[in-house]
Amino acid sequence: MPERRLARSWEAQRALMRSQVTELFRLGRIQTTHARAEEVSSLAEKLITVAKDPTLAHRRQVAAFVLDPKVTKELVETIAPRYRDRPGGYTRILKLGPRRGDAAPMVVLELV
């Protein structure tokens, strides 16, 4: 699981990561804090690497983490094949600046 605590219990942190990874694959890009983006990026890269080999076991492994079955299907059938020849580096973090309320550094996390 992620190295950072993100001011949450283990269960809440896992739920946050699952929902953000699912939205990243659904939308192609999300806006979040830098700390969250680094954790989500790490998990998303691992899931894409697993999904590049579309065996039944790997589909089930991806489906166990991604919340939406439609997103799982999209990941295995359309997103992962795009990166077939790429050894890694499937996501990009673009800095936006501080958030207005608490000055947390905001970024856009997107699929390359």
Backbone as XML, in Angstrom:
<?xml version="1.0"?>
<chain id="A" units="angstrom">
  <residue number="1" name="MET">
    <atom name="N" x="0.841" y="-1.187" z="0.000"/>
    <atom name="CA" x="0.000" y="0.000" z="0.000"/>
    <atom name="C" x="0.883" y="1.247" z="0.000"/>
  </residue>
  <residue number="2" name="PRO">
    <atom name="N" x="0.309" y="2.394" z="-0.176"/>
    <atom name="CA" x="1.093" y="3.633" z="-0.281"/>
    <atom name="C" x="1.951" y="3.914" z="0.952"/>
  </residue>
  <residue number="3" name="GLU">
    <atom name="N" x="3.029" y="4.645" z="0.738"/>
    <atom name="CA" x="3.949" y="4.969" z="1.819"/>
    <atom name="C" x="3.448" y="6.124" z="2.674"/>
  </residue>
  <residue number="4" name="ARG">
    <atom name="N" x="2.746" y="7.077" z="2.056"/>
    <atom name="CA" x="2.268" y="8.238" z="2.805"/>
    <atom name="C" x="0.983" y="7.898" z="3.558"/>
  </residue>
  <residue number="5" name="ARG">
    <atom name="N" x="0.742" y="8.587" z="4.646"/>
    <atom name="CA" x="-0.472" y="8.365" z="5.423"/>
    <atom name="C" x="-1.640" y="9.203" z="4.913"/>
  </residue>
  <residue number="6" name="LEU">
    <atom name="N" x="-1.368" y="10.381" z="4.389"/>
    <atom name="CA" x="-2.394" y="11.285" z="3.870"/>
    <atom name="C" x="-3.495" y="11.585" z="4.892"/>
  </residue>
  <residue number="7" name="ALA">
    <atom name="N" x="-3.120" y="11.589" z="6.160"/>
    <atom name="CA" x="-4.019" y="11.956" z="7.275"/>
    <atom name="C" x="-5.286" y="11.121" z="7.298"/>
  </residue>
  <residue number="8" name="ARG">
    <atom name="N" x="-5.153" y="9.820" z="6.998"/>
    <atom name="CA" x="-6.310" y="8.926" z="6.980"/>
    <atom name="C" x="-5.910" y="7.582" z="7.563"/>
  </residue>
  <residue number="9" name="SER">
    <atom name="N" x="-6.930" y="6.823" z="7.962"/>
    <atom name="CA" x="-6.679" y="5.446" z="8.378"/>
    <atom name="C" x="-6.339" y="4.625" z="7.134"/>
  </residue>
  <residue number="10" name="TRP">
    <atom name="N" x="-5.858" y="3.425" z="7.352"/>
    <atom name="CA" x="-5.465" y="2.571" z="6.241"/>
    <atom name="C" x="-6.638" y="2.299" z="5.301"/>
  </residue>
  <residue number="11" name="GLU">
    <atom name="N" x="-7.812" y="2.017" z="5.874"/>
    <atom name="CA" x="-8.991" y="1.705" z="5.059"/>
    <atom name="C" x="-9.451" y="2.911" z="4.246"/>
  </residue>
  <residue number="12" name="ALA">
    <atom name="N" x="-9.463" y="4.083" z="4.865"/>
    <atom name="CA" x="-9.884" y="5.294" z="4.168"/>
    <atom name="C" x="-8.883" y="5.670" z="3.081"/>
  </residue>
  <residue number="13" name="GLN">
    <atom name="N" x="-7.619" y="5.455" z="3.366"/>
    <atom name="CA" x="-6.581" y="5.757" z="2.384"/>
    <atom name="C" x="-6.703" y="4.824" z="1.181"/>
  </residue>
  <residue number="14" name="ARG">
    <atom name="N" x="-6.965" y="3.551" z="1.419"/>
    <atom name="CA" x="-7.128" y="2.597" z="0.315"/>
    <atom name="C" x="-8.353" y="2.954" z="-0.527"/>
  </residue>
  <residue number="15" name="ALA">
    <atom name="N" x="-9.432" y="3.342" z="0.131"/>
    <atom name="CA" x="-10.640" y="3.747" z="-0.593"/>
    <atom name="C" x="-10.373" y="4.989" z="-1.444"/>
  </residue>
  <residue number="16" name="LEU">
    <atom name="N" x="-9.652" y="5.947" z="-0.897"/>
    <atom name="CA" x="-9.303" y="7.159" z="-1.644"/>
    <atom name="C" x="-8.467" y="6.817" z="-2.875"/>
  </residue>
  <residue number="17" name="MET">
    <atom name="N" x="-7.460" y="5.968" z="-2.699"/>
    <atom name="CA" x="-6.592" y="5.595" z="-3.818"/>
    <atom name="C" x="-7.373" y="4.838" z="-4.890"/>
  </residue>
  <residue number="18" name="ARG">
    <atom name="N" x="-8.253" y="3.926" z="-4.476"/>
    <atom name="CA" x="-9.051" y="3.172" z="-5.449"/>
    <atom name="C" x="-9.951" y="4.101" z="-6.258"/>
  </residue>
  <residue number="19" name="SER">
    <atom name="N" x="-10.588" y="5.057" z="-5.584"/>
    <atom name="CA" x="-11.497" y="5.956" z="-6.298"/>
    <atom name="C" x="-10.723" y="6.894" z="-7.225"/>
  </residue>
  <residue number="20" name="GLN">
    <atom name="N" x="-9.564" y="7.371" z="-6.790"/>
    <atom name="CA" x="-8.805" y="8.276" z="-7.646"/>
    <atom name="C" x="-8.182" y="7.550" z="-8.843"/>
  </residue>
  <residue number="21" name="VAL">
    <atom name="N" x="-7.726" y="6.326" z="-8.655"/>
    <atom name="CA" x="-7.199" y="5.552" z="-9.772"/>
    <atom name="C" x="-8.313" y="5.260" z="-10.775"/>
  </residue>
  <residue number="22" name="THR">
    <atom name="N" x="-9.485" y="4.912" z="-10.279"/>
    <atom name="CA" x="-10.628" y="4.639" z="-11.151"/>
    <atom name="C" x="-10.986" y="5.873" z="-11.970"/>
  </residue>
  <residue number="23" name="GLU">
    <atom name="N" x="-11.017" y="7.033" z="-11.332"/>
    <atom name="CA" x="-11.343" y="8.267" z="-12.054"/>
    <atom name="C" x="-10.244" y="8.646" z="-13.046"/>
  </residue>
  <residue number="24" name="LEU">
    <atom name="N" x="-8.990" y="8.383" z="-12.705"/>
    <atom name="CA" x="-7.899" y="8.662" z="-13.641"/>
    <atom name="C" x="-8.080" y="7.847" z="-14.919"/>
  </residue>
  <residue number="25" name="PHE">
    <atom name="N" x="-8.408" y="6.573" z="-14.777"/>
    <atom name="CA" x="-8.613" y="5.737" z="-15.958"/>
    <atom name="C" x="-9.898" y="6.106" z="-16.695"/>
  </residue>
  <residue number="26" name="ARG">
    <atom name="N" x="-10.915" y="6.541" z="-15.977"/>
    <atom name="CA" x="-12.180" y="6.918" z="-16.618"/>
    <atom name="C" x="-12.027" y="8.223" z="-17.406"/>
  </residue>
  <residue number="27" name="LEU">
    <atom name="N" x="-11.400" y="9.234" z="-16.804"/>
    <atom name="CA" x="-11.334" y="10.565" z="-17.397"/>
    <atom name="C" x="-10.035" y="10.854" z="-18.153"/>
  </residue>
  <residue number="28" name="GLY">
    <atom name="N" x="-8.975" y="10.137" z="-17.820"/>
    <atom name="CA" x="-7.691" y="10.394" z="-18.463"/>
    <atom name="C" x="-6.837" y="11.406" z="-17.730"/>
  </residue>
  <residue number="29" name="ARG">
    <atom name="N" x="-7.454" y="12.218" z="-16.869"/>
    <atom name="CA" x="-6.704" y="13.199" z="-16.072"/>
    <atom name="C" x="-7.540" y="13.589" z="-14.856"/>
  </residue>
  <residue number="30" name="ILE">
    <atom name="N" x="-6.856" y="13.866" z="-13.750"/>
    <atom name="CA" x="-7.521" y="14.330" z="-12.541"/>
    <atom name="C" x="-6.693" y="15.455" z="-11.933"/>
  </residue>
  <residue number="31" name="GLN">
    <atom name="N" x="-7.366" y="16.302" z="-11.171"/>
    <atom name="CA" x="-6.683" y="17.378" z="-10.453"/>
    <atom name="C" x="-6.713" y="17.027" z="-8.975"/>
  </residue>
  <residue number="32" name="THR">
    <atom name="N" x="-5.546" y="17.031" z="-8.330"/>
    <atom name="CA" x="-5.445" y="16.639" z="-6.933"/>
    <atom name="C" x="-4.193" y="17.272" z="-6.334"/>
  </residue>
  <residue number="33" name="THR">
    <atom name="N" x="-3.905" y="16.966" z="-5.079"/>
    <atom name="CA" x="-2.693" y="17.491" z="-4.451"/>
    <atom name="C" x="-1.481" y="16.693" z="-4.928"/>
  </residue>
  <residue number="34" name="HIS">
    <atom name="N" x="-0.314" y="17.258" z="-4.757"/>
    <atom name="CA" x="0.906" y="16.618" z="-5.233"/>
    <atom name="C" x="1.164" y="15.297" z="-4.514"/>
  </residue>
  <residue number="35" name="ALA">
    <atom name="N" x="0.967" y="15.251" z="-3.207"/>
    <atom name="CA" x="1.210" y="14.025" z="-2.448"/>
    <atom name="C" x="0.286" y="12.899" z="-2.918"/>
  </residue>
  <residue number="36" name="ARG">
    <atom name="N" x="-0.982" y="13.209" z="-3.091"/>
    <atom name="CA" x="-1.928" y="12.199" z="-3.574"/>
    <atom name="C" x="-1.580" y="11.757" z="-4.986"/>
  </residue>
  <residue number="37" name="ALA">
    <atom name="N" x="-1.199" y="12.708" z="-5.830"/>
    <atom name="CA" x="-0.886" y="12.399" z="-7.223"/>
    <atom name="C" x="0.277" y="11.421" z="-7.329"/>
  </residue>
  <residue number="38" name="GLU">
    <atom name="N" x="1.285" y="11.573" z="-6.487"/>
    <atom name="CA" x="2.423" y="10.660" z="-6.536"/>
    <atom name="C" x="2.004" y="9.242" z="-6.169"/>
  </residue>
  <residue number="39" name="GLU">
    <atom name="N" x="1.142" y="9.104" z="-5.168"/>
    <atom name="CA" x="0.667" y="7.780" z="-4.766"/>
    <atom name="C" x="-0.227" y="7.172" z="-5.839"/>
  </residue>
  <residue number="40" name="VAL">
    <atom name="N" x="-1.140" y="7.967" z="-6.378"/>
    <atom name="CA" x="-2.051" y="7.482" z="-7.418"/>
    <atom name="C" x="-1.257" y="7.105" z="-8.665"/>
  </residue>
  <residue number="41" name="SER">
    <atom name="N" x="-0.270" y="7.894" z="-9.016"/>
    <atom name="CA" x="0.565" y="7.617" z="-10.175"/>
    <atom name="C" x="1.266" y="6.269" z="-10.033"/>
  </residue>
  <residue number="42" name="SER">
    <atom name="N" x="1.816" y="6.016" z="-8.870"/>
    <atom name="CA" x="2.508" y="4.757" z="-8.623"/>
    <atom name="C" x="1.561" y="3.568" z="-8.796"/>
  </residue>
  <residue number="43" name="LEU">
    <atom name="N" x="0.374" y="3.666" z="-8.214"/>
    <atom name="CA" x="-0.598" y="2.575" z="-8.317"/>
    <atom name="C" x="-1.100" y="2.410" z="-9.747"/>
  </residue>
  <residue number="44" name="ALA">
    <atom name="N" x="-1.354" y="3.514" z="-10.436"/>
    <atom name="CA" x="-1.853" y="3.449" z="-11.805"/>
    <atom name="C" x="-0.814" y="2.800" z="-12.727"/>
  </residue>
  <residue number="45" name="GLU">
    <atom name="N" x="0.445" y="3.137" z="-12.538"/>
    <atom name="CA" x="1.492" y="2.550" z="-13.371"/>
    <atom name="C" x="1.572" y="1.042" z="-13.155"/>
  </residue>
  <residue number="46" name="LYS">
    <atom name="N" x="1.435" y="0.606" z="-11.910"/>
    <atom name="CA" x="1.466" y="-0.832" z="-11.629"/>
    <atom name="C" x="0.274" y="-1.532" z="-12.264"/>
  </residue>
  <residue number="47" name="LEU">
    <atom name="N" x="-0.897" y="-0.924" z="-12.196"/>
    <atom name="CA" x="-2.086" y="-1.532" z="-12.788"/>
    <atom name="C" x="-1.976" y="-1.608" z="-14.315"/>
  </residue>
  <residue number="48" name="ILE">
    <atom name="N" x="-1.442" y="-0.582" z="-14.943"/>
    <atom name="CA" x="-1.274" y="-0.612" z="-16.404"/>
    <atom name="C" x="-0.295" y="-1.708" z="-16.788"/>
  </residue>
  <residue number="49" name="THR">
    <atom name="N" x="0.773" y="-1.850" z="-16.035"/>
    <atom name="CA" x="1.758" y="-2.891" z="-16.318"/>
    <atom name="C" x="1.119" y="-4.272" z="-16.227"/>
  </residue>
  <residue number="50" name="VAL">
    <atom name="N" x="0.287" y="-4.490" z="-15.220"/>
    <atom name="CA" x="-0.410" y="-5.767" z="-15.076"/>
    <atom name="C" x="-1.392" y="-5.967" z="-16.228"/>
  </residue>
  <residue number="51" name="ALA">
    <atom name="N" x="-2.118" y="-4.904" z="-16.595"/>
    <atom name="CA" x="-3.149" y="-5.000" z="-17.632"/>
    <atom name="C" x="-2.572" y="-5.177" z="-19.034"/>
  </residue>
  <residue number="52" name="LYS">
    <atom name="N" x="-1.290" y="-4.901" z="-19.222"/>
    <atom name="CA" x="-0.683" y="-5.055" z="-20.548"/>
    <atom name="C" x="-0.694" y="-6.512" z="-21.000"/>
  </residue>
  <residue number="53" name="ASP">
    <atom name="N" x="-0.700" y="-7.444" z="-20.064"/>
    <atom name="CA" x="-0.809" y="-8.868" z="-20.386"/>
    <atom name="C" x="-2.223" y="-9.307" z="-20.003"/>
  </residue>
  <residue number="54" name="PRO">
    <atom name="N" x="-3.161" y="-9.347" z="-20.969"/>
    <atom name="CA" x="-4.583" y="-9.515" z="-20.634"/>
    <atom name="C" x="-5.024" y="-10.950" z="-20.361"/>
  </residue>
  <residue number="55" name="THR">
    <atom name="N" x="-4.310" y="-11.647" z="-19.489"/>
    <atom name="CA" x="-4.765" y="-12.978" z="-19.089"/>
    <atom name="C" x="-5.911" y="-12.822" z="-18.095"/>
  </residue>
  <residue number="56" name="LEU">
    <atom name="N" x="-6.630" y="-13.899" z="-17.861"/>
    <atom name="CA" x="-7.754" y="-13.858" z="-16.932"/>
    <atom name="C" x="-7.297" y="-13.484" z="-15.520"/>
  </residue>
  <residue number="57" name="ALA">
    <atom name="N" x="-6.166" y="-14.018" z="-15.108"/>
    <atom name="CA" x="-5.643" y="-13.720" z="-13.769"/>
    <atom name="C" x="-5.324" y="-12.228" z="-13.631"/>
  </residue>
  <residue number="58" name="HIS">
    <atom name="N" x="-4.746" y="-11.639" z="-14.678"/>
    <atom name="CA" x="-4.413" y="-10.215" z="-14.629"/>
    <atom name="C" x="-5.661" y="-9.350" z="-14.684"/>
  </residue>
  <residue number="59" name="ARG">
    <atom name="N" x="-6.662" y="-9.752" z="-15.453"/>
    <atom name="CA" x="-7.935" y="-9.014" z="-15.463"/>
    <atom name="C" x="-8.550" y="-8.998" z="-14.066"/>
  </residue>
  <residue number="60" name="ARG">
    <atom name="N" x="-8.514" y="-10.133" z="-13.405"/>
    <atom name="CA" x="-9.090" y="-10.232" z="-12.056"/>
    <atom name="C" x="-8.295" y="-9.403" z="-11.056"/>
  </residue>
  <residue number="61" name="GLN">
    <atom name="N" x="-6.984" y="-9.363" z="-11.237"/>
    <atom name="CA" x="-6.132" y="-8.561" z="-10.360"/>
    <atom name="C" x="-6.466" y="-7.082" z="-10.503"/>
  </residue>
  <residue number="62" name="VAL">
    <atom name="N" x="-6.673" y="-6.627" z="-11.736"/>
    <atom name="CA" x="-7.050" y="-5.236" z="-11.987"/>
    <atom name="C" x="-8.450" y="-4.971" z="-11.450"/>
  </residue>
  <residue number="63" name="ALA">
    <atom name="N" x="-9.372" y="-5.898" z="-11.700"/>
    <atom name="CA" x="-10.759" y="-5.732" z="-11.258"/>
    <atom name="C" x="-10.873" y="-5.686" z="-9.741"/>
  </residue>
  <residue number="64" name="ALA">
    <atom name="N" x="-9.951" y="-6.313" z="-9.040"/>
    <atom name="CA" x="-9.983" y="-6.301" z="-7.576"/>
    <atom name="C" x="-9.662" y="-4.916" z="-7.015"/>
  </residue>
  <residue number="65" name="PHE">
    <atom name="N" x="-8.974" y="-4.081" z="-7.805"/>
    <atom name="CA" x="-8.603" y="-2.756" z="-7.309"/>
    <atom name="C" x="-9.474" y="-1.650" z="-7.892"/>
  </residue>
  <residue number="66" name="VAL">
    <atom name="N" x="-9.770" y="-1.719" z="-9.183"/>
    <atom name="CA" x="-10.571" y="-0.684" z="-9.847"/>
    <atom name="C" x="-12.033" y="-0.871" z="-9.458"/>
  </residue>
  <residue number="67" name="LEU">
    <atom name="N" x="-12.719" y="0.219" z="-9.122"/>
    <atom name="CA" x="-14.073" y="0.142" z="-8.592"/>
    <atom name="C" x="-15.151" y="-0.147" z="-9.638"/>
  </residue>
  <residue number="68" name="ASP">
    <atom name="N" x="-14.975" y="0.312" z="-10.866"/>
    <atom name="CA" x="-16.012" y="0.206" z="-11.892"/>
    <atom name="C" x="-15.641" y="-0.863" z="-12.926"/>
  </residue>
  <residue number="69" name="PRO">
    <atom name="N" x="-16.514" y="-1.849" z="-13.150"/>
    <atom name="CA" x="-16.207" y="-2.882" z="-14.144"/>
    <atom name="C" x="-16.027" y="-2.336" z="-15.560"/>
  </residue>
  <residue number="70" name="LYS">
    <atom name="N" x="-16.737" y="-1.270" z="-15.898"/>
    <atom name="CA" x="-16.575" y="-0.661" z="-17.227"/>
    <atom name="C" x="-15.178" y="-0.076" z="-17.383"/>
  </residue>
  <residue number="71" name="VAL">
    <atom name="N" x="-14.671" y="0.527" z="-16.322"/>
    <atom name="CA" x="-13.321" y="1.102" z="-16.358"/>
    <atom name="C" x="-12.283" y="-0.013" z="-16.433"/>
  </residue>
  <residue number="72" name="THR">
    <atom name="N" x="-12.524" y="-1.118" z="-15.748"/>
    <atom name="CA" x="-11.617" y="-2.267" z="-15.828"/>
    <atom name="C" x="-11.532" y="-2.773" z="-17.264"/>
  </residue>
  <residue number="73" name="LYS">
    <atom name="N" x="-12.688" y="-2.909" z="-17.908"/>
    <atom name="CA" x="-12.724" y="-3.371" z="-19.295"/>
    <atom name="C" x="-11.997" y="-2.386" z="-20.214"/>
  </residue>
  <residue number="74" name="GLU">
    <atom name="N" x="-12.233" y="-1.096" z="-19.998"/>
    <atom name="CA" x="-11.574" y="-0.071" z="-20.808"/>
    <atom name="C" x="-10.059" y="-0.103" z="-20.606"/>
  </residue>
  <residue number="75" name="LEU">
    <atom name="N" x="-9.628" y="-0.294" z="-19.367"/>
    <atom name="CA" x="-8.195" y="-0.352" z="-19.068"/>
    <atom name="C" x="-7.538" y="-1.524" z="-19.788"/>
  </residue>
  <residue number="76" name="VAL">
    <atom name="N" x="-8.136" y="-2.696" z="-19.699"/>
    <atom name="CA" x="-7.531" y="-3.890" z="-20.286"/>
    <atom name="C" x="-7.607" y="-3.869" z="-21.815"/>
  </residue>
  <residue number="77" name="GLU">
    <atom name="N" x="-8.719" y="-3.347" z="-22.374"/>
    <atom name="CA" x="-8.919" y="-3.442" z="-23.819"/>
    <atom name="C" x="-8.427" y="-2.231" z="-24.615"/>
  </residue>
  <residue number="78" name="THR">
    <atom name="N" x="-8.386" y="-1.036" z="-24.012"/>
    <atom name="CA" x="-7.977" y="0.137" z="-24.794"/>
    <atom name="C" x="-6.778" y="0.889" z="-24.212"/>
  </residue>
  <residue number="79" name="ILE">
    <atom name="N" x="-6.744" y="1.084" z="-22.909"/>
    <atom name="CA" x="-5.667" y="1.899" z="-22.325"/>
    <atom name="C" x="-4.339" y="1.142" z="-22.318"/>
  </residue>
  <residue number="80" name="ALA">
    <atom name="N" x="-4.312" y="-0.064" z="-21.771"/>
    <atom name="CA" x="-3.060" y="-0.824" z="-21.669"/>
    <atom name="C" x="-2.432" y="-1.142" z="-23.027"/>
  </residue>
  <residue number="81" name="PRO">
    <atom name="N" x="-3.214" y="-1.520" z="-24.050"/>
    <atom name="CA" x="-2.576" y="-1.777" z="-25.353"/>
    <atom name="C" x="-1.872" y="-0.558" z="-25.960"/>
  </residue>
  <residue number="82" name="ARG">
    <atom name="N" x="-2.296" y="0.655" z="-25.587"/>
    <atom name="CA" x="-1.607" y="1.863" z="-26.076"/>
    <atom name="C" x="-0.158" y="1.902" z="-25.619"/>
  </residue>
  <residue number="83" name="TYR">
    <atom name="N" x="0.115" y="1.293" z="-24.471"/>
    <atom name="CA" x="1.450" y="1.335" z="-23.874"/>
    <atom name="C" x="2.210" y="0.028" z="-24.062"/>
  </residue>
  <residue number="84" name="ARG">
    <atom name="N" x="1.799" y="-0.787" z="-25.016"/>
    <atom name="CA" x="2.396" y="-2.105" z="-25.247"/>
    <atom name="C" x="3.922" y="-2.019" z="-25.409"/>
  </residue>
  <residue number="85" name="ASP">
    <atom name="N" x="4.416" y="-1.043" z="-26.164"/>
    <atom name="CA" x="5.852" y="-0.931" z="-26.431"/>
    <atom name="C" x="6.576" y="-0.005" z="-25.464"/>
  </residue>
  <residue number="86" name="ARG">
    <atom name="N" x="5.865" y="0.555" z="-24.508"/>
    <atom name="CA" x="6.458" y="1.502" z="-23.564"/>
    <atom name="C" x="6.803" y="0.760" z="-22.267"/>
  </residue>
  <residue number="87" name="PRO">
    <atom name="N" x="8.041" y="0.850" z="-21.792"/>
    <atom name="CA" x="8.433" y="0.092" z="-20.604"/>
    <atom name="C" x="7.957" y="0.692" z="-19.279"/>
  </residue>
  <residue number="88" name="GLY">
    <atom name="N" x="7.475" y="1.894" z="-19.277"/>
    <atom name="CA" x="7.015" y="2.542" z="-18.045"/>
    <atom name="C" x="6.761" y="4.005" z="-18.307"/>
  </residue>
  <residue number="89" name="GLY">
    <atom name="N" x="6.431" y="4.749" z="-17.271"/>
    <atom name="CA" x="6.197" y="6.177" z="-17.430"/>
    <atom name="C" x="4.895" y="6.478" z="-18.139"/>
  </residue>
  <residue number="90" name="TYR">
    <atom name="N" x="3.799" y="5.890" z="-17.640"/>
    <atom name="CA" x="2.504" y="6.035" z="-18.293"/>
    <atom name="C" x="1.737" y="7.270" z="-17.822"/>
  </residue>
  <residue number="91" name="THR">
    <atom name="N" x="2.207" y="7.911" z="-16.750"/>
    <atom name="CA" x="1.501" y="9.073" z="-16.215"/>
    <atom name="C" x="2.430" y="10.280" z="-16.187"/>
  </residue>
  <residue number="92" name="ARG">
    <atom name="N" x="1.817" y="11.460" z="-16.108"/>
    <atom name="CA" x="2.551" y="12.720" z="-16.072"/>
    <atom name="C" x="1.921" y="13.596" z="-14.997"/>
  </residue>
  <residue number="93" name="ILE">
    <atom name="N" x="2.757" y="14.303" z="-14.233"/>
    <atom name="CA" x="2.285" y="15.229" z="-13.205"/>
    <atom name="C" x="2.657" y="16.643" z="-13.634"/>
  </residue>
  <residue number="94" name="LEU">
    <atom name="N" x="1.635" y="17.497" z="-13.797"/>
    <atom name="CA" x="1.841" y="18.896" z="-14.172"/>
    <atom name="C" x="1.450" y="19.780" z="-12.997"/>
  </residue>
  <residue number="95" name="LYS">
    <atom name="N" x="2.354" y="20.638" z="-12.546"/>
    <atom name="CA" x="2.087" y="21.485" z="-11.387"/>
    <atom name="C" x="1.172" y="22.648" z="-11.755"/>
  </residue>
  <residue number="96" name="LEU">
    <atom name="N" x="0.235" y="22.973" z="-10.839"/>
    <atom name="CA" x="-0.705" y="24.068" z="-11.050"/>
    <atom name="C" x="-0.451" y="25.256" z="-10.138"/>
  </residue>
  <residue number="97" name="GLY">
    <atom name="N" x="0.090" y="25.013" z="-8.963"/>
    <atom name="CA" x="0.287" y="26.079" z="-7.990"/>
    <atom name="C" x="-0.459" y="25.747" z="-6.712"/>
  </residue>
  <residue number="98" name="PRO">
    <atom name="N" x="-0.415" y="26.634" z="-5.738"/>
    <atom name="CA" x="-1.047" y="26.346" z="-4.455"/>
    <atom name="C" x="-2.574" y="26.452" z="-4.501"/>
  </residue>
  <residue number="99" name="ARG">
    <atom name="N" x="-3.225" y="25.620" z="-3.675"/>
    <atom name="CA" x="-4.679" y="25.696" z="-3.535"/>
    <atom name="C" x="-5.009" y="26.921" z="-2.707"/>
  </residue>
  <residue number="100" name="ARG">
    <atom name="N" x="-6.105" y="27.566" z="-3.024"/>
    <atom name="CA" x="-6.445" y="28.841" z="-2.401"/>
    <atom name="C" x="-6.715" y="28.727" z="-0.901"/>
  </residue>
  <residue number="101" name="GLY">
    <atom name="N" x="-7.397" y="27.704" z="-0.466"/>
    <atom name="CA" x="-7.784" y="27.609" z="0.937"/>
    <atom name="C" x="-6.645" y="27.311" z="1.892"/>
  </residue>
  <residue number="102" name="ASP">
    <atom name="N" x="-5.823" y="26.314" z="1.574"/>
    <atom name="CA" x="-4.788" y="25.893" z="2.507"/>
    <atom name="C" x="-3.380" y="25.878" z="1.899"/>
  </residue>
  <residue number="103" name="ALA">
    <atom name="N" x="-3.231" y="26.386" z="0.704"/>
    <atom name="CA" x="-1.939" y="26.498" z="0.009"/>
    <atom name="C" x="-1.289" y="25.142" z="-0.267"/>
  </residue>
  <residue number="104" name="ALA">
    <atom name="N" x="-2.097" y="24.086" z="-0.347"/>
    <atom name="CA" x="-1.562" y="22.781" z="-0.707"/>
    <atom name="C" x="-1.163" y="22.808" z="-2.188"/>
  </residue>
  <residue number="105" name="PRO">
    <atom name="N" x="-0.003" y="22.245" z="-2.536"/>
    <atom name="CA" x="0.417" y="22.275" z="-3.938"/>
    <atom name="C" x="-0.491" y="21.384" z="-4.801"/>
  </residue>
  <residue number="106" name="MET">
    <atom name="N" x="-1.142" y="21.990" z="-5.794"/>
    <atom name="CA" x="-2.072" y="21.265" z="-6.649"/>
    <atom name="C" x="-1.390" y="20.884" z="-7.968"/>
  </residue>
  <residue number="107" name="VAL">
    <atom name="N" x="-1.810" y="19.745" z="-8.511"/>
    <atom name="CA" x="-1.252" y="19.245" z="-9.767"/>
    <atom name="C" x="-2.357" y="18.621" z="-10.608"/>
  </residue>
  <residue number="108" name="VAL">
    <atom name="N" x="-2.058" y="18.419" z="-11.875"/>
    <atom name="CA" x="-2.909" y="17.627" z="-12.754"/>
    <atom name="C" x="-2.156" y="16.356" z="-13.041"/>
  </residue>
  <residue number="109" name="LEU">
    <atom name="N" x="-2.786" y="15.216" z="-12.768"/>
    <atom name="CA" x="-2.214" y="13.914" z="-13.066"/>
    <atom name="C" x="-2.921" y="13.385" z="-14.297"/>
  </residue>
  <residue number="110" name="GLU">
    <atom name="N" x="-2.159" y="13.044" z="-15.345"/>
    <atom name="CA" x="-2.783" y="12.576" z="-16.573"/>
    <atom name="C" x="-2.030" y="11.415" z="-17.160"/>
  </residue>
  <residue number="111" name="LEU">
    <atom name="N" x="-2.732" y="10.638" z="-17.967"/>
    <atom name="CA" x="-2.106" y="9.556" z="-18.698"/>
    <atom name="C" x="-1.353" y="10.140" z="-19.887"/>
  </residue>
  <residue number="112" name="VAL">
    <atom name="N" x="-0.167" y="9.638" z="-20.162"/>
    <atom name="CA" x="0.637" y="10.155" z="-21.268"/>
    <atom name="C" x="0.031" y="9.717" z="-22.583"/>
  </residue>
</chain>
